[in-house]
Amino acid sequence: MHLQHRIRFLAVAVAALAALAAPAAFANASPMPMAEPESVGMSSERLLRIGEGMRRMIDDGKIPGTVSLVARRGKVVHFETNGLRNVDAGLPMEHDTIFRLYSQSKVVTGAAVMILFEEGHFLMTDPVSKYLPELADMEVYLGEQDGEIVTEPAGPITIQQLATHTSGLTYGFIPTPVGKMYTEKGVVATGTPLPIEGEDETVAPPASLKEWSERLGTVPLVAQPGTEWHYSVGMDVLGRLVEAVSGMSFGEFLRARLFDPLGMPDTGFYVPDSKVARFAANYGPAEGGGMTLIDDPETSAYREPPALEMGGAGLVGTVGDYFKFAQMLVNKGEFQGTRILGRRTVEFMTANHLTPLFPDDPMTSLRSQLGASARQWGMGFGITGSVVTNPATSGLPVSTGTFGWGGAATTGFWVDHEEEIVGIVHTQLTPSGTYPVRELMQQLTYQAIID
């Protein structure tokens, strides 16, 4: 065995052994509500399979390491680290490792929108142009004729459609003629260092979310609002909506109304110098197998506050921080005595918002655009997160109504109100569909239920 491989093997082994003893030790230093699994109807022995499954992928060189968490009935019964947060440096994953959340930011943005919705600032059925006039009078792309773009007038985009990816917006990385226009206009998610193939680096990035939204208003839609599901920058528009309605910057609003009240000190739009030692490296699959470094923590763009605080993909954070947010959702809006949202608002947020016009597999379009051939059956969409409508056809033994989402660097979370479960698994491998990490985490969580 080569010396480099031997060092990596030993580091992974040490990290794995430490993880087996870590939850009890961590409980002593943390306000996390730890409990014996059996006290909430889960098997200690069966929960060990989560770590075993994660270490198989780590040992196969597919992912660098993981932090995983399971809570039931408000009690954390599994909180484990495995593998490395930085392979080249041999640094182990730790409970407070900071991750790029990318699109897992979306559900946080959804909660921010729900706060303002509860306060009566708008209705979800309002046209967003009522608050962001630059998104009035939009057009829908129909094709090209004689070298000219053909469009038709678009119907109004509602706030609800932005939150459910049914607005007709798209993303610059999705290979469509409209996606190419996003790149040409500089309205891709340049507020984050998410690598986007083909992005035109010569386009000056917008100086503010307001300018970004104004540029977006000049690009046609891919479909009439409310007619098709397209993964999109809708949540970034919602971040701008929060700014316009609240009079605060998006980051200030999140800090004041979510992160500080819930006790989420490590969640934000960048990693300060004092925390960079805890920041994980991000990897991509290497040609021929293994991984290659694509974002070094020391030189990452996340080291500096971004010009744009993007609600669709901009946040970094820890598993422990995100647990508090997710547990608030399971508790129908409250966490450890702090109420963020009302019960009926959370039930509304996590319900399936797609009308009968939509098929049972709306997210198949996203999977196919990212290269996956299998259809995604049994899934709907709520306010900024997916909703399981048929567990059997979805392929996993979760409950109907299970709500969650993930991020491009293979982070994921879900909340299951029926079983009162929070599940989180974070690693750093882009793109997220490379290996079914979240699916494996869900499978190994539900087999541990014994009541």
Residue, then its C-alpha position, 0 to 999 in steps of 0.5 A: m500500500h502506498l504511503q499516501h493511501r496508507i495515511r488516508f486509510l488510517a485517518v478514515a479508520v481513526a475517524a470511524l472509531a471516534a465516531l462510534a463513541a462521539p455522540a455520548a461525548f458530544a452530548n455532554a458539551s452540547p445543548m442538543p437533546m440527546a436520548e437513548p434510541e429505545s426511549v423513542g422507539m428506535s433500535s440502537e443496534r439498527l442505527l449502527r447500520i447508518g455509519e456502516g453504510m456511510r463508511r462503505m461509500i467512504d472506503d470505496g473512495k466515493i465521498p470524503g466523509t459524512v456527518s449524519l443525524v437522526a432525531r425522533r420525538g424531539k430527541v437526537v438518537h444518532f449524531e455521528t461523524n465518519g471519514l474526512r472533511n479534508v482528504d489531502a490534509g487528513l482532517p476528520m469530519e467533526h460534529d461542528t464541520i461547516f458545509r456548503l448547503y447550496s440548494q438546501s438554503k431554499v427551505v430556509t428561504g421558504a421559512a423566511v417567506m412564511i414569516l412575512f406571510e404570517e404577518g400579512h405583508f402579502l398573500m401567496t397568490d399575489p403577483v410578485s410584480k406587486y412588490l417587484p415591478e421589474l417582473a411585470d410584463m414578462e414574456v414566454y419563450l416559444g422558439e426561434q424563427d428566421g433567427e429571431i426569438v419568438t415569445e408570447p406575453a406571460g401571465p402573472i407570476t405568483i409568490q406561490q409559483l416562485a416557491t414551488h418552481t412553477s413560475g416559468l423561471t429556470y437556471g443558467f446551468i440547465p441546458t435550454p435556450v433560455g438557460k443560455m440567456y441567463t448566462e449571457k445576461g449575468v443572472v446565474a447564481t453568481g452570488t455563490p461560487l457554485p461552479i456552472e459549466g459554460e458560465d460567461e466570466t466576462v459578464a459583470p455580476p450584478a451589484s445587488l439582488k435588486e439589480w439581479s432581479e431587474r436583469l432577470g426581468t429581461v429574460p423570457l420564461v420557459a413556460q407559462p406560470g403555473t403550467e410546468w415544473h422547472y427547477s429555477v432561481g425562484m427562491d433567489v427571487l424570494g430572497r429579493l422579495v424578503e428584502a423589498v418587503s422587510g426593508m432589511s437585507f436578506g442576510e440581516f432578516l435571516r439572522a434576526r428572525l431565524f438564525d439568532p432565535l433558533g441558536m444557529p451561530d454557524t449558519g450564514f453566507y460566508v465562513p469567517d476566518s475564525k471558523v475556516a478551520r472547521f470548513a470542509a473541502n468540496y470534491g467532485p468525482a474524478e475521471g476513472g474513479g475517486m475524487t478530485l478537489i474542486d474547492d479548497p477551504e483556504t482559497s474558497a470564495y466562501r471566505e468573503p461575504p458575497a455581493l449577492e445573498m442568494g436564497g436559492a443556494g448561498l448558505v453554509g452551516t453545520v448539521g447541528d444548526y440545521f437540526k434546530f431549523a428542521q426540528m422547528l418544522v417537525n414541532k410545527g413552528e417551535f423549538q425549545g420555547t421559541r416560536i418561529l411560525g404557527r402550526r397551520t403555517v408549517e402544515f401549509m408550507t409542507a403540504n403538496h402545492l401542485t395542482p391536479l394539472f401536474p403529473d405524479d413525477p414533476m421532478t423527473s424533468l430535473r433528473s433528466q436535465l442532470g443526466a439521470s434516466a429514472r423517473q421520480w415517481g410519488m413526489g410533489f412539491g411544497i413551499t421550497g421543498s419536495v413532498v412525498t405523495n406516494p411512499a411506495t412509488s417513491g421507492l423508500p419507506v417514508s411517510t406520506g407528506t415527508f418534506g425536505w430538500g438537498g444541496a448540490a454538494t450532497t447535503g440533504f435533510w427531511v422532516d416526517h411529521e407522522e413519525e416525528i423524525v428529522g434526518i440529516v446527512h451532509t458530505q461535500l461531493t458535487p454534483s449531488g446525484t453522483y451517489p444516492v447518499r440521502e436515499l441510503m440515509q433514509q433507508l437506514t433510518y426507517q429500518a431502525i424504527i421498532d415501535 
